[in-house]
C-alpha cells in the first residue's frame, strides 16, 4: 500500500508538472542575453566555487548509468583526458536492452582504463550514501534513466520510478552534503522536453508547454525539480538536453543501431510518420565534450543547456548514409505514432558561449565510425535484445 501511494504521488507530480508547464515563473525570471530573453538562473556565475569545479588528477567522479552508452564513453574520456583519482560508475544493468551489452561496456572500462562500474540502483539511498562517504566525490554526472519514447506508452511507471524517484533520491543525498564540499552536479535531460514546440531551432529560452510523450515530460520535471532544489537548498546543477546521440557502443534501441542492423539483415525498416522527420544527430564524442564542459561550469543556478549538433539531418538522408556504407539498399514499412517529434534542432549558442561547446562531427564521419565499430563487433546481434523490442502492442 505504501508503494502504491508513492507511485500515485509520483504520477500526481507528473500531472501537476504538465498542468503547470506554463507557470515557469515559479523558478525563472528573464533577462536579455545573446540578443533575446532568457531565464536568468541559467547563466548566473558562481563567485566562490569555480575553482572546485575544475577537473584534474585529484578529481573524484561518480557517473550514474556508467555502463550505458554515454556514461561509459564519458568514463573512458575522463580517464584519458584527466586521469582522475577516482572515476566510479553506478548501473543497475536492467534489461530494457541487453544486459550483456552493458556488461561488455563495463568490462571494457575495467580492462582498458582500470575503472569500475558498481552494480546498484540510484534509488538505493543507502548505497549512494556509502559511495559518497567512501569516495568524497568532487563531481557527479547523473545519466541513469529509463530511456525511450515509445516504450513509455506501455511502461509508464518505469519512468516514474527511474526518472523521478531515483533522481530525487540522488538529489537528496547531494543536497545534504555541506555546501562548502558539495560536488558539482550535471544530469541528463533531453531534447524531448521541447515536445511539439513549433519554433525552430529549439532554445533554452523557449517555453516548454507542449509535451509529446511521458519520457520528455519526466525529463522536464527533472529540470523543474533541480530548480526547486536550488531555490530551497542552494543546490547548483547543470541539466543537459541531449539531441539524438549516436556512435560506437551506441544503444540498440536507437536509430543508428536499429537501422544498420535491419539493413544488414535485409529486414524492413519501420518508419514513423512517413519518414518525414529530421533529427539533430550528435556524435557521442561531441556530447562527451559538452558534459566535460558542464562538469567544470559553476553556476549559482539550476542551469540548462542544449547539447546538439546544430545540423538536423533528414531521416531519408540518414538511411542513405547507412546504405552507402553497407553497400545494401533498405526496405521500409510505415507506421503512425503521435509520440514522435517531427523535428529536433538545437540552438547551441549558450553552450558555445558558456561551456566552450563545439561539435565538429558530420553525420557522414560519425556514421562511418559507428558502422566500422558495428561491423567489427562479433557480439552485435547478441547486443540487440531487450524489452524495448516488446514496446509495441
Buried (B, 14 or more C-beta within 10 A) or exposed (E): EEEEEEBEEBBEBBEEBBEEBEEBEEBBEBEEBBEEEBBBBBBBEBEEBEEBBBBEEEBBBBBBBBBBBBBBBBBBBBBEEBEBBBBBBBBBBBEBBBBBBBBBBBEBBEEEBEBBBBBBBBBBBEBBEEBBEEBEBBBBBBBBBBBBBBBBBEBBEBBBBBBBBBBBBBBBBBBEBEEEEBBBBBBBBBBBBBBEBEEBBBBBBBEBEEBBBBBBBBBBBBBBBBBBBBEEBEBBBBBBBBBBBBBBBBBBBBBBBBBBBBBBEEEEBBBBBEBEBBBBBBBBBBBBBBBBBBBBBBBBBBBBBBBBBBBBBBBBEBBEBBBEBBEBEBEEEEEEBEBBBBBBBBBBBBBBEBBEBEBEBBBEEBBBBBBEBBEEBEEBEEBBBBBBEEBEE
